[in-house]
């Protein structure tokens, strides 16, 4: 009886100790589960680890009720070891760098793109205090522009010691002439592009513009006829231009042609190149068109001005074939050319 009662007492004591141990383990597991649930995970991998840890704890709790044959301390140590190993296991997938989107609140210059200027007059510690780097007194320390960059201490400046060259005060009277060679004129005549508008067969600057040799807007003071390409000249040409070289005059007259230099001021040049800009003559209709009149005959054009004294000698010289020379006027009448008014 003594042995039976003793064994029964030992069994009761073992059951009590197992029950107390299970209560302790349950409290530990509940505290670990609560900690896992309240932890803020930074990424999906840590969240997955937390779920695995909570599932392992729940499985341990279910196994605790079935494995009453093991000691409570060994069960608790096994659970803690498994939880630590699960938490310390390295992640299988590698995460890349975080993606940052450009928005208005994170717009900024690159580091070092903007360098702050040193403020002056803010004390000696700033190295630009008091006189602000200008020194004491003198012209350069005062407010204003100071000394001119070309100032040489009072002696004559370098640019004033140089001779006068280039554009001077009389440069506004310089003529801007378009060079035109007789070889080019012959090429356009041969191609059939240069056809005289007047009945007497004289080629003028208006004919050159109509043939596409240069635009009317490029003619500022007139055209100068040059003798380049005279060896290709073969037609009899009658030309009126403001200026002509002696080589061009000789080459054209050698083929039976004639050159006349005529003066054009700005108004006369506009009337010659663009006569349609001026009012039409009264009664200039179908009758005038039937006679083969040009555009100059259909409009009221201003009277041609005389050349200024500066160019009067040129247009009265026979060697230049000036239109004011009496001999030139006589030769034009003999050829049946139209008078220049």
C-alpha positions in Angstrom: 0.0 0.0 0.0 2.9 2.3 0.8 4.4 1.8 -2.7 1.1 2.4 -4.4 0.4 5.5 -2.5 3.9 6.8 -3.1 3.8 6.2 -6.8 0.4 8.0 -7.0 1.8 11.0 -5.1 4.8 11.2 -7.5 2.5 11.1 -10.6 0.3 13.9 -9.1 3.4 16.0 -8.4 4.7 15.5 -12.0 1.4 16.5 -13.5 1.4 19.7 -11.4 4.9 20.6 -12.5 4.1 20.0 -16.2 0.9 22.1 -15.8 2.9 25.0 -14.3 5.6 24.7 -17.0 3.1 24.8 -19.8 1.6 27.9 -18.3 5.0 29.6 -18.3 5.7 28.5 -21.9 2.3 29.7 -23.0 3.0 33.1 -21.4 6.3 33.4 -23.2 4.8 32.4 -26.6 2.0 34.9 -26.2 4.5 37.7 -25.5 6.7 36.7 -28.5 3.6 36.6 -30.8 2.5 40.1 -29.6 6.0 41.5 -30.2 6.0 40.0 -33.7 2.6 41.5 -34.5 3.4 45.0 -33.2 6.8 45.2 -35.1 6.8 47.5 -38.1 8.5 45.8 -41.0 10.5 47.8 -43.5 10.1 45.6 -46.5 8.3 42.5 -47.7 11.1 40.1 -46.7 11.0 41.1 -43.0 7.2 40.7 -43.1 7.5 37.2 -44.5 10.0 36.3 -41.7 7.5 37.6 -39.1 4.7 35.5 -40.6 7.0 32.4 -40.6 8.0 33.1 -36.9 4.4 33.4 -35.8 3.4 30.2 -37.7 6.3 28.3 -36.1 5.2 29.5 -32.6 1.7 28.4 -33.2 2.9 24.9 -34.3 5.1 24.8 -31.1 2.1 25.6 -29.0 0.1 22.7 -30.6 3.0 20.3 -30.1 3.3 21.3 -26.5 0.0 19.8 -25.6 0.9 16.5 -27.3 4.4 16.1 -26.0 3.8 15.9 -22.3 6.5 13.3 -22.0 9.3 15.9 -22.5 10.4 18.3 -19.9 9.1 21.9 -20.1 12.6 23.5 -20.0 13.8 21.4 -23.0 10.7 22.4 -25.0 11.1 26.1 -24.3 14.8 26.0 -25.2 14.0 24.3 -28.5 11.4 26.8 -29.4 13.8 29.7 -28.6 16.5 28.1 -30.8 14.2 27.6 -33.7 12.9 31.2 -33.5 16.4 32.6 -33.4 17.6 30.5 -36.4 14.5 31.6 -38.4 15.1 35.3 -37.6 18.9 35.0 -38.5 18.4 33.2 -41.8 19.7 35.2 -44.7 17.2 36.3 -47.4 17.2 34.3 -50.6 16.1 37.2 -52.9 18.3 40.4 -53.2 16.4 43.7 -53.2 17.6 46.5 -55.5 18.0 50.2 -54.8 14.9 52.1 -53.8 13.1 54.0 -56.6 12.8 57.7 -56.1 10.4 59.8 -58.3 11.2 63.4 -59.3 8.5 65.7 -57.8 8.3 69.3 -57.0 9.2 68.9 -53.4 12.6 67.2 -54.2 13.8 69.4 -57.0 17.3 70.7 -56.2 20.6 71.5 -57.9 23.5 69.1 -57.8 25.8 69.5 -54.8 28.3 72.3 -55.5 26.4 73.7 -58.4 25.7 77.0 -56.6 28.5 78.7 -54.8 27.5 81.5 -52.5 29.3 84.8 -53.0 31.3 86.4 -50.3 29.5 89.3 -48.7 31.4 92.5 -48.3 31.3 94.9 -45.4 30.3 92.3 -42.8 33.2 92.6 -40.4 36.9 91.8 -40.4 36.3 88.1 -40.0 34.9 87.9 -43.5 38.2 89.2 -45.0 36.1 91.8 -46.9 35.1 94.1 -44.1 35.6 97.8 -43.5 37.1 98.9 -46.8 35.6 95.9 -48.6 38.9 95.2 -50.5 39.1 98.6 -52.1 41.9 100.0 -49.9 42.1 103.5 -48.4 41.0 106.6 -50.4 41.8 107.2 -54.0 39.7 107.2 -57.2 39.3 103.5 -57.2 37.8 103.4 -53.7 35.1 105.8 -54.5 31.6 104.9 -55.8 31.2 105.0 -59.6 33.0 103.5 -62.6 36.5 104.5 -61.6 39.3 104.5 -64.2 38.5 103.6 -67.8 40.1 100.4 -69.0 42.1 102.3 -71.7 43.5 104.9 -69.3 47.3 105.0 -69.5 48.0 107.4 -66.7 47.5 110.6 -68.7 49.6 109.8 -71.8 47.9 109.5 -75.2 45.9 106.4 -75.5 47.0 103.6 -77.7 44.1 103.6 -80.1 44.5 107.4 -80.5 48.2 106.9 -81.5 47.2 104.7 -84.4 46.4 106.2 -87.8 42.8 106.5 -88.9 41.7 103.6 -91.1 38.5 101.9 -92.2 35.1 103.5 -91.7 35.4 107.2 -91.3 32.9 110.1 -91.4 32.8 110.2 -95.2 32.2 106.5 -95.5 28.4 107.1 -95.6 29.0 108.6 -99.1 30.7 105.4 -100.4 29.0 103.7 -103.3 28.0 100.1 -102.9 28.3 98.8 -106.5 27.5 95.3 -107.6 30.3 93.9 -109.9 29.0 92.5 -113.2 31.4 91.0 -115.8 30.8 91.1 -119.5 31.4 87.3 -119.6 28.4 86.7 -117.4 26.2 89.0 -119.5 27.2 87.0 -122.6 26.3 83.7 -120.9 22.8 84.9 -120.0 22.3 86.3 -123.5 23.4 82.9 -125.0 21.0 81.0 -122.7 18.1 83.3 -123.7 17.4 84.5 -120.2 18.6 88.1 -120.7 16.2 89.8 -123.1 15.9 93.6 -123.3 12.6 95.1 -122.3 13.0 98.3 -124.4 12.3 98.5 -128.1 15.8 99.9 -128.9 17.4 96.7 -127.5 19.3 98.4 -124.6 20.1 96.2 -121.6 19.5 98.0 -118.2 19.7 97.0 -114.6 16.0 96.2 -114.6 16.7 93.5 -117.3 19.5 92.1 -115.2 17.1 91.8 -112.2 14.4 90.2 -114.4 16.9 87.6 -115.7 17.7 86.6 -112.1 21.3 87.7 -112.1 20.8 89.4 -108.7 17.8 90.6 -106.7 16.6 94.2 -106.8 17.1 94.5 -103.0 20.8 94.0 -103.4 21.3 97.1 -105.6 22.1 100.0 -103.3 24.0 102.4 -105.5 24.1 100.6 -108.9 26.1 98.2 -111.0 29.6 98.4 -112.3 30.4 96.7 -115.6 33.8 94.9 -115.6 35.8 93.3 -118.3 36.3 89.8 -116.9 35.4 87.1 -119.5 35.7 89.5 -122.5 37.3 86.7 -124.6 33.9 85.0 -124.7 32.1 88.0 -125.9 30.5 87.5 -129.4 27.2 89.4 -129.5 26.5 93.1 -130.1 25.4 94.4 -126.7 23.9 97.8 -125.9 24.2 98.4 -122.1 23.3 101.3 -119.8 24.9 101.1 -116.3 26.0 103.7 -113.7 29.6 102.7 -113.8 31.8 100.8 -116.3 35.5 100.0 -116.6 37.6 101.0 -119.6 38.3 97.3 -120.4 34.6 96.5 -120.5 33.9 99.5 -122.8 36.6 98.5 -125.2 35.5 94.8 -125.3 31.9 95.7 -126.0 32.6 98.4 -128.6 35.0 96.0 -130.4 32.0 93.7 -131.1 29.9 96.7 -132.4 28.1 97.3 -129.1 27.9 100.5 -127.1 28.1 101.4 -123.4 26.6 104.4 -121.6 27.1 105.3 -118.0 24.1 106.9 -116.4 23.7 108.4 -113.0 21.0 107.2 -110.6 20.2 108.7 -107.3 18.1 106.7 -104.7 14.7 108.0 -106.1 15.7 107.4 -109.7 17.0 103.9 -108.9 13.7 103.0 -107.3 11.8 104.4 -110.2 13.9 102.4 -112.6 13.8 99.1 -110.8 10.2 99.3 -109.5 8.1 101.6 -111.7 4.9 99.9 -110.6 5.3 101.5 -107.2 4.5 104.9 -108.7 1.0 106.1 -109.8 -0.1 105.1 -113.3 -0.5 107.6 -116.1 -4.1 108.7 -116.8 -5.5 107.0 -119.9 -2.7 104.3 -120.0 -4.7 101.4 -121.0 -5.0 99.0 -123.9 -3.8 101.6 -126.4 -0.5 101.9 -124.7 -0.1 98.2 -124.4 -0.8 97.8 -128.1 2.2 100.1 -128.9 4.6 97.9 -126.9 5.3 100.4 -124.2 7.3 99.4 -121.1 6.4 99.7 -117.5 8.2 103.0 -117.3 5.8 104.5 -120.0 2.7 103.5 -118.0 3.6 105.3 -114.8 4.3 108.8 -113.7 8.0 108.7 -112.8 10.0 111.6 -111.2 12.4 113.6 -113.4 15.9 112.3 -113.3 18.3 114.3 -111.0 21.6 115.7 -112.2 24.7 114.0 -110.7 26.3 115.9 -107.8 29.5 117.9 -108.3 31.5 115.0 -107.0 30.5 112.8 -109.9 29.8 115.4 -112.6 33.3 115.0 -114.0 32.8 111.3 -114.5 29.5 111.6 -116.4 30.8 114.3 -118.6 33.9 112.4 -119.7 33.8 110.7 -123.1 36.4 108.1 -122.0 33.9 106.9 -119.4 31.0 107.2 -121.9 29.1 109.6 -119.6 25.6 110.4 -120.8 26.1 114.2 -120.3 29.0 114.3 -122.8 27.9 115.9 -126.2 29.8 113.4 -128.2 28.1 110.5 -126.5 24.7 112.0 -127.0 25.4 112.4 -130.7 26.5 108.8 -131.1 23.4 107.6 -129.3 21.2 109.5 -131.8 23.1 108.0 -134.7 22.4 104.5 -133.3 18.7 105.3 -132.8 18.8 104.9 -129.0 16.3 106.5 -126.7 17.3 109.9 -125.1 18.1 109.9 -121.5 16.0 112.5 -119.7 
